């Protein structure tokens, strides 16, 4: 009788943390590697707040990605919590994928990350130089050389997460660095996120994209109810958007309710695509003063 491990001989699997400074395109890269959107994206920094697992299934491997918040220097309670989440992911995985912005380097954040990597060289690190669609080739070569001198990366891949440039080659390189092991998830599963979390993230993304600069950092979304009515082929979703000030609530509502309707419409379109049926979405806005500085409120809202 053969050993059970023989079943997966030659198969590779493992956990890969996607780390980097804020706004370098980590979530966009994750969505491109998975082939489906599971992590919210925005031009505004600090979009990702939780470790999000996305699973790439390949013929001989299963790559399990953790998308982490952007690492940066901060003295704010909420932002420090996000940085702690990112650093804990670095310590828990088989492999690191460091993402850097080729067009707009964040030198302070990159310094923090490189110092942390130097302290712990137990796992391989691959570098993705993202957004190469925004830089010229003459600019790219010195940048690659600079990064090669900064840390002993397993490989450096200039990529464009938005256009998919070199992403397949990078996936193959990541697969080659993983240990042998069994698949941890079934082949039709691309994330371990709960439905409530995914829907709340869709709403938060639309609020990010459709409001002013002050709003995104002060919003959290909680799903109160999801109920499917199979007879009329409709899903009911009720959710609260939490903000910290009355002025933020007014911005989210907009003139005569125009902004909240716009957010709801955009969220419904994406929810329908995700759930495969029309969605009735009811949004409420709640002011919870200084929730992002209150540890108990942060835990209650899932942070």
Secondary structure, DSSP 8 states (H G I E B T S, - for coil): ---GGGGGTT-EEEEEEEEESTTSSHHHHHHHHHTS--S---SSS----S-EEEEEEETTEEEEEEE---------HHHHHHHHHHHHHHHH-SEEEEEEESSS--HHHHHHHHHHHHH--SSEEEEEEE-GGGS-HHHHHHHHHHHHHHS--SEEEE-BTTTTBTHHHHHHHHHHHS-B---SS-TT--B---HHHHHHHHHHHHHHHHS-TTTGGG-EEEEEEEEEETTTTEEEEEEEEEESSHHHHHHHH-GGGHHHHHHHHHHHHHHHHHHTSEEEEEEEEEE-TTGGG-HHHHHHTT-
